[in-house]
Amino acid sequence: MEFMTSTFSDDVVDEANLQFNKRKKTVSATVTEKRKINGDVTEYTYLQPENDLGNVEYKARLTNISASRLQHLITQLKWRLREGQGEAIYEIGVEDDGAMKGLEEKELEESLDTLQKMADALDASLVTLSERDVTPAGSSIKKQAVEVLVRKVPDSQQFIDLKLAVIGCADAGKSTLCGVLTYGELDNGHGKVRLNLFRYLHEIRTGKTSSICLDVIGFDSTGSLVNYKKHSIEEIVECSSKLITLIDLAGDRKYMKTTIYGLTAYAPHFCSLVVNAKTGANAVTREHLGIAVALNLPFFVVITKADTVSQAHLEKVEASVETLVKRLSIGRESKLVRTREEAVSAAFLLGSMKCVPILAVSSVTGFNIDLLSAFLNVLPPKETSKAKQAQLSRKPPVFHVEELFNVPKVGDVVYGYLTEGILREGDRIRIGPDTAGQYFGAKIGSIRRNRQPVRSVHPGEAATIAIRREEGMEVQLRRGMTMVSADDIAVCCHEFTARFYLLYHPYNEVCVGFQGTVFIGAVCQTATIVAVDRPSIQPCMWVTARFRFYRNPEYVRVGTQMIFREGRTKGMGEVIDIVHPIITECS
């Protein structure tokens, strides 16, 4: 692989996998086991034992529940919902050790009625995700285990919000797949539905995405997909309890800079790696995957155009993708998804970074599009506890500018991502830095999220904000700037130190003076390596290096991940120190 495999020999990769497999936890899976009880051999199906933390709860049965017991169960459900940021999974008919013994029809109905009462008490909704027949071999009494999704949007949110980046090579069908999901209509085989996502005329002419295209899909309280087929954007936001923003990124190699920027600046919660079933994974596919792994993003694989190849060819492509995932994603096991039950379990394992689900779909025939929809419906929200969210809200606001617009009769409008603090309409802010490292005063006008007006923005939320410049503010706005409160100290720097790992370089070493493009969040600028703690930087070796921005200072925070790229040279790292920070005092 150009991004990582070309750097490591097979022996190094195999040894790394071996060492990790010795200490990793077993990935949750359904296992069938036979037990001998009172002389009779009984077959049980097992899940991974229940965890006291997380949003998954096992219940053998919920029958004959007293009023006091019901209140305890409601409190327990509230805890699971809080752990899952508004979503909880209940496995009915499953013991605490994971044994799926199931329930008879009458007991199952009573258990589901009890669960409905619990949900009603919290104003939550129930959706049955799967039903498993776990009747013991030779028994005439049917037993079932049911998996139920309980969803309640947290009081501080209008909806559960996720961002999904769609990556992969050109002609893989990324934009077409996004068009099928967002507009609810199948493609004609010539890319008709992808035209709804393109932003520029040359994209329509070539059929290739060159920019960052955003659109949304939603899921209502019953788990049904809400899109543009029957709804406007206002109705999608109003009807959905869960919104997923699809970030369609460029696949052509010449737009790699835009793709990397989309992955670093837009901070997606998940990535979907799209692979063409005709050609399989190519060099660009592998490079995109390498970037996602370097940024430690949970990802899954969607194999498109499954209708254009034979079953044998499709299985060959799936096997090659599994091999690629095994080599690059140390600690994550691939999982082929063919049923709704597998889609549900894979989605939750994806959130824990233990699994890489692989789905095969067709945007023309609709093959497995419903399976992909069910998978997206149960993708777990970003794991941020309520206490952590409250802690972030109390900090001074920090808003990173990712896109710029000039709207008639409105003026400057910026799109970006709030990492901490709260921004409200009318707040006085400062935005910068400029070429001299200075921040300039302004005021927040209107705020919109998913094209809907809101009064405030909270940590982890992306929004579009209208900026009202103060008199005399002549600064040229640009991507990568940061917005802070007018009462806070603003910091930027020309130089920073990073713990750096060179993934690949066509020659033996990189020396001081080498230049490349640095991606740190919304910052994208050429930087020069000005100092290293070794004579030179060699591939596959961690070093401490100092970087200096080529043009102007930037807002950089310690602990932020970075990507370094120049031609075929690629590296990754983490900012560990800010060198000679430029501090702008509050007004």
SULCOR-V108693 format. One record per residue. RES is the residue in three letters. OMEGA is omega in radians with two decimals (999 if undefined). Layout:
BEGIN
<<RES & OMEGA> <RES & OMEGA>>
END
This chain:
BEGIN
<<MET & -3.04> <GLU & -3.04> <PHE & -3.08> <MET & -3.02> <THR & 3.12> <SER & 3.13> <THR & -3.04> <PHE & 3.01> <SER & 3.12> <ASP & -3.12> <ASP & -3.13> <VAL & -3.13> <VAL & -3.13> <ASP & 3.13> <GLU & 3.11> <ALA & 3.10> <ASN & -3.12> <LEU & -3.11> <GLN & -3.13> <PHE & -3.11> <ASN & 3.13> <LYS & -3.04> <ARG & -3.09> <LYS & 3.09> <LYS & 3.13> <THR & 3.11> <VAL & -3.12> <SER & 3.12> <ALA & 3.09> <THR & -3.09> <VAL & 3.10> <THR & -3.08> <GLU & 3.10> <LYS & 3.11> <ARG & 3.14> <LYS & -3.10> <ILE & -3.13> <ASN & 3.09> <GLY & -3.14> <ASP & 3.11> <VAL & -3.13> <THR & -3.12> <GLU & 3.14> <TYR & 3.02> <THR & -3.01> <TYR & 2.88> <LEU & 3.02> <GLN & -3.12> <PRO & -3.08> <GLU & 3.10> <ASN & 3.14> <ASP & 3.09> <LEU & 3.13> <GLY & -3.04> <ASN & 3.13> <VAL & -3.11> <GLU & 3.08> <TYR & 3.05> <LYS & 3.11> <ALA & 3.07> <ARG & 3.07> <LEU & -3.08> <THR & 3.12> <ASN & -3.06> <ILE & 3.08> <SER & -3.13> <ALA & 3.14> <SER & 3.11> <ARG & 3.14> <LEU & 3.12> <GLN & 3.09> <HIS & 3.13> <LEU & 3.10> <ILE & 3.09> <THR & 3.12> <GLN & 3.09> <LEU & 3.11> <LYS & 3.12> <TRP & -3.14> <ARG & 3.10> <LEU & 3.12> <ARG & 3.10> <GLU & -3.10> <GLY & 3.13> <GLN & 3.08> <GLY & 3.13> <GLU & 3.09> <ALA & 3.10> <ILE & 3.07> <TYR & 3.08> <GLU & -3.10> <ILE & -3.09> <GLY & -3.09> <VAL & 3.11> <GLU & -3.14> <ASP & 3.12> <ASP & 3.10> <GLY & -3.13> <ALA & -3.13> <MET & -3.10> <LYS & 3.08> <GLY & 3.14> <LEU & 3.02> <GLU & -3.00> <GLU & -3.09> <LYS & 3.12> <GLU & -3.13> <LEU & 3.12> <GLU & 3.13> <GLU & 3.13> <SER & 3.12> <LEU & 3.07> <ASP & 3.11> <THR & 3.13> <LEU & 3.10> <GLN & 3.09> <LYS & 3.11> <MET & -3.13> <ALA & -3.14> <ASP & -3.14> <ALA & 3.14> <LEU & -3.11> <ASP & 3.12> <ALA & -3.14> <SER & 3.13> <LEU & 3.04> <VAL & 3.08> <THR & -3.10> <LEU & -3.10> <SER & 3.05> <GLU & -3.11> <ARG & 3.04> <ASP & -3.11> <VAL & 3.11> <THR & 3.13> <PRO & -3.14> <ALA & 3.10> <GLY & -3.13> <SER & 3.12> <SER & -3.13> <ILE & -3.10> <LYS & 3.09> <LYS & -3.11> <GLN & 2.96> <ALA & -3.03> <VAL & 3.09> <GLU & -3.02> <VAL & 3.05> <LEU & 3.05> <VAL & -3.07> <ARG & 3.04> <LYS & 3.14> <VAL & 3.10> <PRO & -3.07> <ASP & -3.10> <SER & -3.08> <GLN & 3.03> <GLN & 3.13> <PHE & 3.02> <ILE & -2.97> <ASP & 3.09> <LEU & 3.06> <LYS & -3.09> <LEU & 3.08> <ALA & 3.14> <VAL & -3.06> <ILE & -3.12> <GLY & -3.06> <CYS & 3.05> <ALA & 3.14> <ASP & 3.07> <ALA & 3.13> <GLY & -3.12> <LYS & -3.11> <SER & 3.11> <THR & 3.12> <LEU & 3.09> <CYS & 3.12> <GLY & 3.11> <VAL & -3.13> <LEU & -3.03> <THR & -3.09> <TYR & 3.00> <GLY & 3.09> <GLU & -3.10> <LEU & -3.12> <ASP & 3.12> <ASN & -3.12> <GLY & -3.13> <HIS & 3.06> <GLY & -3.10> <LYS & -3.02> <VAL & -3.13> <ARG & -3.14> <LEU & 3.14> <ASN & -3.08> <LEU & -3.04> <PHE & -3.10> <ARG & -3.02> <TYR & -3.10> <LEU & -3.12> <HIS & 3.06> <GLU & 3.10> <ILE & -3.12> <ARG & -3.07> <THR & -3.07> <GLY & -3.10> <LYS & 3.10> <THR & 3.11> <SER & -3.08> <SER & 3.08> <ILE & -3.08> <CYS & -3.11> <LEU & 2.98> <ASP & -3.04> <VAL & 2.92> <ILE & -3.13> <GLY & 3.04> <PHE & -3.13> <ASP & -3.05> <SER & 3.11> <THR & -3.14> <GLY & 3.14> <SER & 3.14> <LEU & 3.11> <VAL & -3.12> <ASN & -3.05> <TYR & -3.10> <LYS & -3.11> <LYS & -3.03> <HIS & 2.96> <SER & 3.13> <ILE & 3.13> <GLU & -3.14> <GLU & 3.11> <ILE & 3.14> <VAL & -3.09> <GLU & -3.04> <CYS & -3.00> <SER & 2.98> <SER & 3.09> <LYS & 3.13> <LEU & 3.07> <ILE & 3.06> <THR & 3.11> <LEU & 3.13> <ILE & -3.11> <ASP & -3.06> <LEU & -3.07> <ALA & -3.14> <GLY & 3.14> <ASP & -3.07> <ARG & -3.08> <LYS & 3.08> <TYR & -3.08> <MET & 3.14> <LYS & 3.11> <THR & -3.14> <THR & 3.13> <ILE & 3.12> <TYR & 3.13> <GLY & -3.13> <LEU & -3.12> <THR & -3.04> <ALA & -3.05> <TYR & 3.04> <ALA & 3.12> <PRO & 3.08> <HIS & -3.13> <PHE & 3.05> <CYS & 3.00> <SER & 3.11> <LEU & -3.07> <VAL & -3.09> <VAL & 3.10> <ASN & -3.12> <ALA & -3.14> <LYS & -3.01> <THR & -3.07> <GLY & -3.13> <ALA & 3.09> <ASN & -3.06> <ALA & -3.14> <VAL & 3.09> <THR & -3.12> <ARG & 3.13> <GLU & 3.08> <HIS & 3.11> <LEU & 3.12> <GLY & 3.13> <ILE & 3.12> <ALA & 3.12> <VAL & 3.13> <ALA & 3.12> <LEU & 3.09> <ASN & 3.14> <LEU & 3.01> <PRO & -3.11> <PHE & 3.01> <PHE & -3.05> <VAL & 3.03> <VAL & 3.10> <ILE & -3.08> <THR & 3.10> <LYS & -3.14> <ALA & -3.12> <ASP & -3.05> <THR & -3.11> <VAL & 3.10> <SER & 3.13> <GLN & 3.14> <ALA & 3.13> <HIS & 3.13> <LEU & 3.12> <GLU & 3.10> <LYS & 3.10> <VAL & 3.10> <GLU & 3.13> <ALA & 3.13> <SER & 3.10> <VAL & 3.10> <GLU & 3.11> <THR & 3.13> <LEU & 3.13> <VAL & -3.13> <LYS & -3.09> <ARG & -3.02> <LEU & -3.05> <SER & -3.11> <ILE & 3.14> <GLY & 3.11> <ARG & 3.14> <GLU & 3.10> <SER & -3.12> <LYS & 3.09> <LEU & -3.10> <VAL & -3.12> <ARG & -3.13> <THR & 3.13> <ARG & 3.13> <GLU & 3.11> <GLU & 3.12> <ALA & -3.13> <VAL & -3.11> <SER & -3.13> <ALA & -3.13> <ALA & -3.12> <PHE & 3.05> <LEU & 3.10> <LEU & 3.13> <GLY & 3.13> <SER & 3.09> <MET & -3.13> <LYS & -2.93> <CYS & 3.02> <VAL & 3.13> <PRO & 3.11> <ILE & 3.13> <LEU & 3.04> <ALA & -3.08> <VAL & 3.01> <SER & 3.12> <SER & -3.13> <VAL & -3.13> <THR & -3.10> <GLY & -3.14> <PHE & 3.07> <ASN & 3.06> <ILE & 3.08> <ASP & 3.10> <LEU & 3.10> <LEU & 3.11> <SER & 3.10> <ALA & 3.10> <PHE & -3.14> <LEU & -3.12> <ASN & -3.07> <VAL & 3.03> <LEU & -3.06> <PRO & 3.07> <PRO & 3.12> <LYS & -3.07> <GLU & 3.03> <THR & -3.08> <SER & 3.13> <LYS & 3.12> <ALA & 3.12> <LYS & 3.12> <GLN & 3.12> <ALA & 3.12> <GLN & 3.11> <LEU & -3.11> <SER & -3.11> <ARG & -3.12> <LYS & 3.06> <PRO & -3.08> <PRO & 3.06> <VAL & -3.08> <PHE & -3.10> <HIS & -3.09> <VAL & -3.11> <GLU & -3.13> <GLU & 3.14> <LEU & 3.09> <PHE & 3.00> <ASN & -3.03> <VAL & 3.11> <PRO & 3.12> <LYS & 3.09> <VAL & -3.14> <GLY & -3.09> <ASP & 3.08> <VAL & 3.13> <VAL & 3.03> <TYR & -3.13> <GLY & -2.93> <TYR & 3.14> <LEU & -3.11> <THR & 3.13> <GLU & -3.10> <GLY & 3.11> <ILE & 3.06> <LEU & -3.12> <ARG & 3.05> <GLU & 3.10> <GLY & 3.13> <ASP & 3.01> <ARG & -3.07> <ILE & 2.96> <ARG & -3.09> <ILE & -3.09> <GLY & 0.07> <PRO & 3.02> <ASP & -3.09> <THR & 3.13> <ALA & 3.14> <GLY & -3.10> <GLN & 3.06> <TYR & -3.05> <PHE & -3.08> <GLY & 3.08> <ALA & -3.13> <LYS & -3.14> <ILE & 3.05> <GLY & 3.12> <SER & 3.12> <ILE & 3.09> <ARG & 3.02> <ARG & -3.08> <ASN & 3.07> <ARG & 3.12> <GLN & -3.13> <PRO & 3.07> <VAL & -3.11> <ARG & -3.05> <SER & 3.08> <VAL & -3.09> <HIS & -3.10> <PRO & 3.14> <GLY & -3.09> <GLU & 3.04> <ALA & -3.08> <ALA & 3.02> <THR & -3.02> <ILE & 3.04> <ALA & -3.08> <ILE & 3.06> <ARG & -3.09> <ARG & 3.00> <GLU & -3.12> <GLU & -3.14> <GLY & 3.12> <MET & -3.07> <GLU & -3.07> <VAL & 3.09> <GLN & 3.14> <LEU & 3.13> <ARG & 3.06> <ARG & 3.14> <GLY & 3.08> <MET & -3.13> <THR & 3.13> <MET & 3.12> <VAL & 3.12> <SER & 3.14> <ALA & -3.10> <ASP & -3.08> <ASP & 3.07> <ILE & 3.13> <ALA & -3.06> <VAL & 3.00> <CYS & -3.09> <CYS & 2.98> <HIS & -3.06> <GLU & 3.05> <PHE & 3.10> <THR & -3.10> <ALA & 2.93> <ARG & -2.87> <PHE & 3.13> <TYR & 3.13> <LEU & -3.10> <LEU & -3.11> <TYR & 3.04> <HIS & -3.06> <PRO & 3.12> <TYR & -3.00> <ASN & -3.03> <GLU & 3.03> <VAL & -3.08> <CYS & 3.07> <VAL & -3.09> <GLY & 3.13> <PHE & -3.13> <GLN & 3.08> <GLY & 3.13> <THR & 3.12> <VAL & 3.08> <PHE & 3.09> <ILE & -3.05> <GLY & 3.14> <ALA & -3.14> <VAL & 3.08> <CYS & -3.07> <GLN & 3.05> <THR & 3.12> <ALA & -3.13> <THR & 3.04> <ILE & -3.04> <VAL & 3.12> <ALA & 3.12> <VAL & -3.14> <ASP & 3.08> <ARG & 3.10> <PRO & 3.12> <SER & 3.11> <ILE & 3.12> <GLN & 3.14> <PRO & 3.08> <CYS & -3.13> <MET & 3.09> <TRP & 3.09> <VAL & 2.98> <THR & -3.05> <ALA & 3.07> <ARG & -3.12> <PHE & 3.07> <ARG & 3.11> <PHE & -3.03> <TYR & -3.02> <ARG & -3.01> <ASN & 3.12> <PRO & -3.11> <GLU & 3.04> <TYR & -3.11> <VAL & -3.13> <ARG & 3.08> <VAL & -3.14> <GLY & -3.14> <THR & 3.10> <GLN & 3.13> <MET & 3.02> <ILE & 3.13> <PHE & -3.07> <ARG & 3.02> <GLU & -3.08> <GLY & 3.13> <ARG & 3.13> <THR & -3.08> <LYS & 3.11> <GLY & -3.14> <MET & 3.12> <GLY & -3.12> <GLU & 3.13> <VAL & -3.12> <ILE & -3.13> <ASP & 3.06> <ILE & -3.07> <VAL & 3.10> <HIS & -3.12> <PRO & 3.05> <ILE & -3.04> <ILE & 3.07> <THR & -3.11> <GLU & 3.11> <CYS & -3.09> <SER & 999>>
END
